[in-house]
Amino acid sequence: MLEGKAQMKETDMPVKMQSHAMAIASQALDLYDVSDRTSIAAHIKKEFDKIYGCGWQCVVGSDFSCFFTHSQGTFIYFALETLNFLIFKGASS
């Protein structure tokens, strides 16, 4: 497990949820090859949907840009290993 080795970049999540996000990402890296980013992202999204309710989004990669609106308290962006992880819940209109 790689827990505790993540580099936080930006977040507005509660601390407990941040820790959970990094633990799930670490778990996904244990389950899938680092090149299988789609499976890693799907694993994280499904876990968040199951625990925190539907509507979560997850982006995993080494180089990406994004622009989005999220629900307050549901955004985290961190690096783990060679990948960056962006997890958020979309804002309802």
C-alpha positions as CSV (number, residue, x, y, z in Angstrom):
1,M,0.0,0.0,0.0
2,L,1.1,3.5,-0.8
3,E,-1.0,5.3,1.8
4,G,0.7,8.3,3.3
5,K,2.9,8.8,0.2
6,A,0.5,11.1,-1.7
7,Q,1.3,14.7,-2.5
8,M,-1.7,16.9,-1.9
9,K,-2.1,19.6,-4.6
10,E,-5.5,21.1,-3.9
11,T,-8.7,20.1,-2.0
12,D,-11.8,21.4,-0.2
13,M,-12.7,17.9,1.1
14,P,-13.0,17.2,4.8
15,V,-9.8,15.6,6.1
16,K,-11.4,12.2,6.7
17,M,-12.7,12.0,3.1
18,Q,-9.2,13.1,1.8
19,S,-7.6,10.2,3.6
20,H,-10.2,7.9,2.3
21,A,-9.6,9.2,-1.3
22,M,-5.9,8.5,-1.0
23,A,-6.4,5.1,0.5
24,I,-8.8,4.1,-2.3
25,A,-6.3,5.4,-4.9
26,S,-3.5,3.4,-3.3
27,Q,-5.7,0.3,-3.3
28,A,-6.5,0.8,-7.0
29,L,-2.8,1.0,-7.7
30,D,-2.3,-2.3,-5.9
31,L,-5.1,-3.9,-8.0
32,Y,-4.3,-2.6,-11.5
33,D,-1.2,-1.9,-13.5
34,V,-0.3,1.8,-13.5
35,S,-0.8,1.9,-17.3
36,D,-4.5,0.8,-16.9
37,R,-5.7,4.3,-15.9
38,T,-9.3,3.7,-17.0
39,S,-9.6,0.7,-14.5
40,I,-8.0,2.8,-11.8
41,A,-10.4,5.7,-12.3
42,A,-13.4,3.4,-12.5
43,H,-12.4,1.6,-9.3
44,I,-12.1,4.9,-7.4
45,K,-15.4,6.3,-8.9
46,K,-17.3,3.2,-8.0
47,E,-16.0,3.2,-4.4
48,F,-16.9,6.9,-4.0
49,D,-20.4,6.3,-5.5
50,K,-21.0,3.4,-3.2
51,I,-19.8,5.2,0.0
52,Y,-20.8,8.8,-0.6
53,G,-23.7,8.5,-3.1
54,C,-23.8,8.7,-6.9
55,G,-22.4,11.5,-9.1
56,W,-18.6,11.2,-8.5
57,Q,-16.1,11.7,-11.2
58,C,-12.5,10.6,-11.3
59,V,-9.7,11.5,-13.7
60,V,-6.3,9.7,-13.5
61,G,-3.3,10.6,-15.6
62,S,0.1,12.1,-15.7
63,D,-0.7,15.1,-17.9
64,F,-4.2,16.6,-18.2
65,S,-6.1,19.9,-18.1
66,C,-9.6,20.4,-16.9
67,F,-12.2,22.9,-16.0
68,F,-15.3,22.0,-14.1
69,T,-17.8,22.9,-11.4
70,H,-18.1,20.8,-8.3
71,S,-20.2,20.6,-5.2
72,Q,-18.5,22.3,-2.3
73,G,-16.5,20.0,-0.1
74,T,-16.1,17.3,-2.7
75,F,-12.9,18.1,-4.6
76,I,-9.5,16.7,-4.3
77,Y,-6.4,16.7,-6.5
78,F,-3.3,14.8,-5.5
79,A,-0.3,12.9,-6.9
80,L,0.6,9.3,-6.0
81,E,3.4,7.4,-7.7
82,T,3.7,8.8,-11.2
83,L,0.0,9.6,-11.5
84,N,-2.3,12.6,-10.7
85,F,-5.7,12.0,-9.3
86,L,-8.7,14.3,-9.6
87,I,-11.8,13.3,-7.8
88,F,-15.0,15.4,-7.4
89,K,-18.7,15.3,-7.3
90,G,-20.4,17.4,-10.0
91,A,-22.5,20.4,-8.9
92,S,-26.3,20.0,-9.3
93,S,-28.0,22.7,-11.3
